[in-house]
Amino acid sequence: MGSAGLNKARDKMVQAGVDPVAIETFAHYYRLLEHGETGMIPESSIEPVDMESLASVEVSDEDAAAALRTTAVIKLNGGLGTSMGMDRAKSLLCVRRGLSFLDVIARQVLHLRDKYDAPLPLLFMNSFRTSADTMAALARYQDLPVEGLPLEFLQNKEPKLNVKDLSPVSWPKDPDLEWCPPGHGDLYTAMRGTGLIDQLLAAGYQRVFVSNSDNLGAVPDPRLAGWFATSGAPFAIEAVRRTPSDRKGGHFARRKADGRIVLRETAQTLPADQAALADLDRHRFCSTNNLWFDLAAMKQALDQRDGVLGLPLIRNVKNVDPGDKSTPEVIQIETAMGAAVEVFEGSRLIEVGRDRFVPVKTTNDLLVLRSDVYDLGGDFVLDQASAEIPFVDLDGSYYKLVGEFDKRFPEGAPSLKKASSLKVAGDWTFGHGVQVIGDVELEASSAKRIDADTVLTTDG
C-alpha cells in the first residue's frame, strides 16, 4: 500500500489509460519525493570532466556506413512552443525556404537513406498535444515510414502534485493543466511500454540516435555512428564547450564517489553552488541532448530494474497554469534522458562542434536560424556561412511571441552574416534586404520602421 497521495495519483493515471510501466516509474519517483529526495548534486560531490573530440577521432568510411545501416533515429517532439506563444507542435514552425523543422528533418533522413543505402528508420516521440498535427504534416512524405515500425510513439503523462501534500492537483477550469510530461527521461519508459525496444531489436537495429526536433544541427552523422559502434560503449552523449549563454544551463561532471559521469541540471544545483555552475573554466562542457545508446544494453538495464531505469529525480516547482503566476504552485516530477549516462558502466562523452547544436528556444534563436548565418544545402544539413554566430537580443515586449515576431519581419530576416550582435529595444519593423554589420543596437520609444536595403552598422 502506498500513501494516500500516491494512491490517488495511481487511480488518476489508471483512469486516464496511462501505461502500467509509466505508472510504476512515477510511483518510484513519488516515493523518493515523499522521503525528502531533492535530486540535488552538491558541488563538493563532483569534479570536472574531460573527453575526446570528434575532430581527432578516426573512423573508416566502411565502419561509418555499416553503423548507419543498423541505426534508428528518434526525435523528441512533444513540445508546443508555449513560451513563444504557440499552441501546436513547435516543430511545425517555418524555419527556411517555407520548410518547417519537420520538413528539414524528414529530408535529412531521406537523403542519408539514399546516399548510404540505409533503412535509417525515423520515429517521433510525440505528446498527446503534438501527435495529430505532426502526423498530418508528415503525411506528404510517403516514403518516410519503415515497414514494420511506427512513425511515432507517445510520451507518457503524469499528474502535477500539490506542493503541500503531494496529492494530484485539481484544476476544473482546464483539466489538461492537471497533467504534465515526465521530462524527456520518459523516453526509455515509453520505448519499453510500447514494445518499441523489442521491435527495433527484432528488426536488426543495434543502436539509437536521439535528439530534439528543434535542433536541426542534430543530423544522424555516419562518423558519429561509426565512432559509437566501434567504441563498445553502451551509452554516449555529444557535448559542446560552454559559452557565456550556457552559464545558467546544466553541465557534465564526474562523481567523486564512484567515478561515474553525471549530468547536473540547473534544477539540481544548490543555491550555494550557483557560482560553480556558472564557472565556464571549471565546468567546460554542456549537453547537446544528442545521445546514442545500444539497444541490447538498454533492454538489459530496463529488464533488470523492472522497467525503472533509476534516473536522478528532478523536482520542478511550477504554477499549475504556467502562464499565470497567481495559480497554485505544483511539483512536477521529471527526469532528464541524458542522466542515463550515469546508469551505464563505460558510458562515453564526445566533444562535437557547435554546428551540431543549433537549438531554437526563443525567437532570438529563430531569427538567427532564418537568416543567412546558415545555408541549407542539398543534403538539408545546416552549414554555418558566417565566421561567428551573432548574439541576438530582441525586446520581449514585441518579439517574444511568434505571431508578433513575424509581423515585424514581414519580408524575412535581415542579413546577419556579418553581424556580431543585434540588440533591439522597442518596436521595430524590418523591411526587405536589411543588413546588420558588426554590433548594432536599436532603441525606440515609439513604433519605427527600417527601410528596405538599409545597412545597419556599429556606428549607426
C-alpha positions in Angstrom: 0.0 0.0 0.0 1.2 3.5 -0.9 0.4 6.8 0.7 -3.0 8.4 0.2 -1.5 10.9 -2.3 0.2 8.2 -4.3 -2.9 6.0 -4.4 -4.9 9.0 -5.7 -2.3 9.7 -8.3 -2.2 6.0 -9.4 -6.0 5.9 -9.7 -6.0 9.0 -11.8 -3.3 7.6 -14.1 -5.2 4.3 -14.5 -8.4 6.1 -15.3 -6.6 8.1 -17.9 -5.2 5.0 -19.5 -1.6 5.7 -18.7 0.7 2.7 -19.4 1.4 0.5 -16.4 5.2 0.8 -16.9 4.9 4.6 -16.7 2.7 4.3 -13.5 5.3 2.2 -11.7 8.0 4.6 -12.8 6.0 7.6 -11.5 5.4 5.7 -8.2 9.2 5.1 -7.8 9.9 8.9 -8.0 6.9 9.8 -5.9 8.3 7.7 -3.1 11.7 9.4 -3.4 9.9 12.8 -3.2 8.0 11.6 -0.1 11.2 10.7 1.6 12.6 14.2 1.0 14.7 13.5 -2.0 15.5 16.7 -3.9 17.8 15.4 -6.6 20.4 18.0 -5.7 24.0 17.3 -6.7 26.4 19.3 -4.4 29.5 20.8 -5.9 31.5 19.0 -3.2 30.4 15.6 -4.7 31.7 16.2 -8.2 34.8 17.2 -10.2 35.3 18.5 -13.7 35.4 16.0 -16.6 37.4 15.9 -19.8 36.7 14.0 -23.0 37.8 13.1 -26.6 36.9 15.3 -29.5 35.2 14.1 -32.7 37.7 16.2 -34.7 40.5 13.9 -33.5 38.7 10.6 -33.9 39.5 8.3 -36.8 36.5 6.4 -38.3 36.8 4.5 -41.5 34.2 5.0 -44.3 33.3 1.3 -44.0 32.6 1.5 -40.3 30.6 4.7 -40.7 28.4 3.3 -43.4 27.9 -0.1 -41.7 26.9 1.6 -38.4 24.4 3.9 -40.0 22.6 0.8 -41.6 21.9 -0.6 -38.1 20.9 2.8 -36.5 17.4 4.1 -35.8 16.7 7.8 -35.3 14.3 9.2 -32.7 13.3 12.8 -32.4 11.8 14.2 -29.3 8.8 16.1 -30.5 6.5 16.7 -27.5 7.0 20.5 -27.2 4.3 23.0 -28.0 6.5 26.1 -28.0 4.2 27.7 -25.4 6.9 30.1 -24.4 6.8 31.5 -27.9 3.0 31.8 -27.9 2.4 28.6 -29.9 -0.4 26.1 -29.2 0.8 23.3 -31.5 4.0 21.4 -32.2 6.9 23.8 -32.2 8.4 21.6 -35.0 5.7 23.0 -37.4 7.4 26.4 -37.3 8.7 27.6 -40.6 12.5 27.8 -40.5 13.9 28.0 -44.0 12.5 28.5 -47.5 9.0 27.6 -46.5 10.2 24.4 -44.8 9.4 23.6 -41.1 11.6 21.7 -38.7 9.7 18.6 -39.6 10.3 19.1 -43.3 14.0 19.6 -42.8 14.3 16.6 -40.5 12.4 14.3 -42.9 14.6 15.4 -45.9 17.8 15.0 -44.0 16.9 11.4 -43.2 15.7 10.6 -46.7 18.9 12.0 -48.2 21.1 9.8 -45.9 19.0 6.7 -46.7 19.6 7.3 -50.4 23.3 8.1 -50.0 24.2 5.2 -47.7 21.6 2.6 -48.8 20.5 2.5 -45.2 16.9 1.9 -43.9 17.5 4.5 -41.1 14.0 4.5 -39.6 12.8 7.8 -38.2 10.5 7.8 -35.2 9.0 10.8 -33.4 8.2 10.7 -29.6 5.1 12.9 -29.6 3.0 14.1 -26.8 -0.8 13.8 -26.7 -0.8 17.5 -27.8 1.6 17.2 -30.8 0.7 13.9 -32.3 -2.2 14.8 -34.6 -0.5 18.0 -36.1 2.8 16.2 -36.5 1.4 13.2 -38.3 -0.7 15.3 -40.6 2.4 17.4 -41.6 4.4 14.2 -42.3 1.8 12.6 -44.4 3.3 14.2 -47.5 6.4 12.1 -47.1 5.0 8.8 -48.2 8.4 7.1 -48.2 9.3 8.1 -44.6 7.7 5.2 -42.6 9.8 2.0 -42.5 7.8 -1.2 -42.9 7.1 -2.9 -39.5 7.9 0.2 -37.5 5.7 3.1 -36.3 6.5 6.7 -37.3 5.5 7.9 -33.8 5.1 6.7 -30.3 3.6 8.8 -27.4 5.4 10.0 -24.4 3.6 9.4 -21.1 1.8 11.9 -18.9 1.6 12.2 -15.1 -0.4 14.3 -12.5 1.0 17.6 -11.2 1.2 17.4 -7.4 0.1 19.9 -4.8 3.2 21.3 -3.0 1.6 21.0 0.4 0.6 17.3 0.5 1.7 15.8 -2.8 -1.8 15.0 -3.8 -2.8 15.3 -7.5 -3.8 18.8 -8.3 -7.4 19.5 -9.4 -8.0 22.3 -11.9 -11.6 22.1 -13.2 -11.1 25.4 -15.2 -8.7 23.5 -17.6 -8.3 19.8 -16.7 -5.5 19.4 -19.2 -3.4 21.6 -16.9 -3.6 18.9 -14.2 -1.2 16.8 -16.3 2.5 17.3 -17.3 5.0 15.2 -19.2 7.6 13.4 -17.0 10.6 15.1 -18.7 12.4 13.6 -21.6 13.8 10.9 -19.4 10.4 9.3 -20.1 11.9 8.2 -23.5 13.1 4.9 -22.1 9.9 4.2 -20.2 7.8 4.9 -23.3 10.1 2.8 -25.5 9.7 -0.1 -23.2 6.0 0.3 -22.5 5.2 0.5 -26.2 7.4 -2.5 -27.0 9.5 -0.4 -29.3 12.8 -1.6 -28.0 11.9 -5.2 -28.7 10.6 -4.2 -32.2 13.8 -2.5 -33.1 16.0 -5.3 -31.9 13.9 -7.9 -33.7 14.2 -5.9 -36.9 18.0 -6.0 -36.6 18.8 -2.5 -35.3 21.6 -2.2 -32.8 21.6 1.4 -31.7 19.5 4.5 -31.5 20.4 8.2 -32.1 18.1 10.6 -30.2 17.9 14.4 -30.4 15.4 17.2 -30.1 13.3 18.1 -33.1 14.1 21.9 -32.6 17.9 21.2 -33.1 18.5 21.0 -36.9 22.2 20.5 -36.3 21.5 17.0 -34.9 21.8 15.0 -38.1 22.4 11.3 -37.7 26.0 11.6 -38.7 27.7 8.4 -40.1 31.1 9.3 -38.5 29.5 9.5 -35.1 27.5 6.3 -35.6 30.8 4.6 -36.6 32.6 6.0 -33.6 29.9 4.8 -31.2 29.6 1.4 -32.8 33.3 0.7 -32.6 33.8 2.2 -29.1 31.9 -0.7 -27.5 30.2 1.9 -25.2 26.6 1.2 -24.1 25.7 4.9 -24.0 27.2 8.2 -25.2 26.3 11.9 -25.3 27.6 14.6 -27.6 28.9 17.6 -25.7 29.9 21.1 -26.6 32.1 23.7 -25.0 30.0 26.0 -22.8 29.8 29.7 -23.8 28.5 32.7 -21.8 25.0 31.9 -23.0 25.3 28.5 -21.3 26.1 29.8 -17.8 22.7 29.1 -16.4 22.4 25.6 -18.0 23.5 22.2 -17.0 26.9 20.6 -17.4 28.8 17.3 -17.3 30.9 16.3 -14.3 32.4 13.2 -12.7 31.0 11.9 -9.4 33.8 11.5 -6.9 32.2 8.6 -5.1 32.3 6.1 -8.0 33.9 7.9 -10.9 30.7 7.8 -13.0 29.9 10.7 -15.4 26.9 12.8 -14.3 24.8 15.4 -15.9 23.9 18.1 -13.4 20.9 20.3 -14.4 20.3 23.8 -13.1 17.3 22.4 -11.0 19.7 20.0 -9.3 22.2 22.7 -8.2 22.1 24.1 -4.7 21.9 27.9 -4.3 25.3 27.9 -2.7 26.7 26.2 -5.8 25.3 28.6 -8.4 28.7 30.3 -8.9 30.4 27.0 -9.6 27.6 26.1 -12.0 28.3 29.3 -14.0 32.1 28.8 -13.9 33.0 28.1 -17.6 36.6 27.3 -16.8 35.7 24.7 -14.2 32.8 23.0 -15.9 33.6 23.4 -19.6 31.1 21.1 -21.3 27.3 21.0 -21.6 25.0 18.5 -23.3 23.6 18.9 -26.8 20.9 16.4 -25.8 22.1 14.4 -28.8 22.7 10.9 -27.5 23.4 7.4 -28.7 22.6 4.1 -26.9 23.0 0.4 -27.6 19.5 -1.2 -27.8 20.6 -4.5 -26.2 22.3 -2.8 -23.3 19.2 -0.6 -22.7 16.9 -3.6 -22.8 19.0 -5.4 -20.3 19.2 -2.5 -17.9 15.5 -1.9 -18.0 14.7 -5.6 -17.6 17.0 -5.9 -14.6 15.3 -2.9 -13.0 11.7 -3.9 -13.8 11.3 -1.1 -16.2 12.6 1.7 -13.9 16.0 2.9 -15.1 16.6 4.9 -12.0 17.4 8.3 -13.4 18.1 11.0 -10.9 14.9 12.8 -9.8 14.3 16.4 -10.8 11.8 18.2 -8.5 10.4 21.0 -10.6 8.2 23.6 -8.9 5.9 25.5 -11.2 2.4 27.1 -11.3 -0.5 24.8 -12.2 -1.1 27.3 -15.1 2.5 28.1 -16.3 1.2 31.3 -17.9 -0.4 32.6 -14.6 1.9 33.1 -11.6 -1.1 33.6 -9.3 -2.2 30.0 -9.7 -1.2 27.4 -7.1 2.3 26.0 -7.0 2.7 22.4 -8.0 5.5 19.9 -8.2 6.3 18.2 -11.5 8.4 15.0 -11.2 10.8 15.0 -14.0 13.9 13.2 -15.3 16.4 14.0 -18.0 17.2 11.4 -20.7 20.9 12.4 -20.7 21.2 11.5 -17.0 21.2 7.8 -18.2 24.9 8.5 -18.8 25.5 7.6 -15.1 23.4 4.4 -15.2 25.8 2.5 -17.6 29.3 1.4 -16.8 31.5 2.6 -19.6 29.4 5.5 -20.8 31.3 7.9 -23.0 31.2 11.6 -23.9 32.5 13.1 -27.1 33.1 16.8 -27.9 31.4 18.0 -31.1 31.3 21.3 -32.9 28.6 23.9 -32.3 27.2 23.0 -35.8 25.6 20.0 -34.1 23.9 22.2 -31.5 21.5 24.8 -33.0 18.5 24.7 -30.6 15.6 27.1 -31.1 14.3 28.0 -27.6 13.3 31.7 -28.3 12.6 34.0 -31.2 16.2 35.3 -30.8 17.3 31.8 -31.9 14.7 31.6 -34.6 15.9 34.9 -36.2 19.4 33.6 -36.5 18.2 30.3 -38.0 16.1 32.1 -40.6 18.9 34.5 -41.5 21.9 34.0 -43.9 24.1 32.9 -41.0 23.2 29.4 -42.2 23.0 27.8 -45.6 20.8 24.8 -46.2 22.5 22.5 -48.7 21.2 19.8 -51.0 21.7 17.3 -48.1 19.4 19.6 -46.0 22.2 20.0 -43.4 22.7 23.4 -41.9 26.1 24.9 -42.9 27.4 27.9 -41.0 28.0 30.6 -43.6 29.3 33.2 -41.1 32.6 33.4 -39.2 30.6 33.6 -35.9 27.1 33.2 -34.6 25.8 36.6 -33.7 24.3 37.4 -30.3 20.7 38.4 -30.8 18.5 40.1 -28.1 15.1 41.2 -29.2 12.7 43.1 -27.0 10.4 40.6 -25.4 7.5 43.0 -25.3 7.3 42.9 -29.1 9.1 39.9 -30.3 8.7 37.1 -27.8 5.6 35.6 -29.4 5.9 34.1 -32.9 2.9 35.9 -34.2 4.2 39.4 -33.1 7.7 38.4 -34.2 6.6 37.5 -37.8 4.7 40.9 -38.1 8.0 42.7 -37.6 9.9 40.7 -40.2 7.3 40.6 -42.9 9.9 40.4 -45.7 12.1 37.8 -43.9 15.1 38.0 -41.6 17.7 40.7 -42.1 21.2 39.6 -43.2 23.2 38.7 -40.1 26.2 37.1 -41.8 28.5 40.0 -40.9 26.9 40.8 -37.6 28.5 40.3 -34.2 25.4 41.3 -32.2 21.9 42.8 -32.7 20.1 44.2 -29.7 16.6 45.6 -30.3 14.8 47.7 -27.7 11.3 49.0 -28.7 9.0 48.2 -31.6 10.9 48.0 -34.9 9.7 46.6 -38.2 12.3 45.5 -40.7 12.0 46.0 -44.5 13.3 43.7 -47.2 17.1 43.2 -47.5 18.2 44.9 -44.3 21.9 44.2 -43.5 23.4 44.1 -40.0 27.1 44.6 -39.7 29.2 44.4 -36.5 27.5 45.3 -33.2 24.1 47.1 -33.7 21.8 48.4 -31.0 18.4 49.9 -31.8 16.2 51.8 -29.4 12.9 53.4 -29.8 10.1 54.8 -27.6 7.5 54.5 -30.4 7.0 52.2 -33.4 9.7 52.6 -36.1 10.4 51.0 -39.5 13.7 50.2 -41.1 13.5 50.8 -44.8 14.4 48.1 -47.4 18.1 47.6 -48.2 19.2 49.7 -45.2 22.7 48.8 -43.9 22.9 48.9 -40.1 26.5 49.2 -38.7 28.2 49.6 -35.4 28.5 53.4 -36.0 24.8 53.8 -36.7 
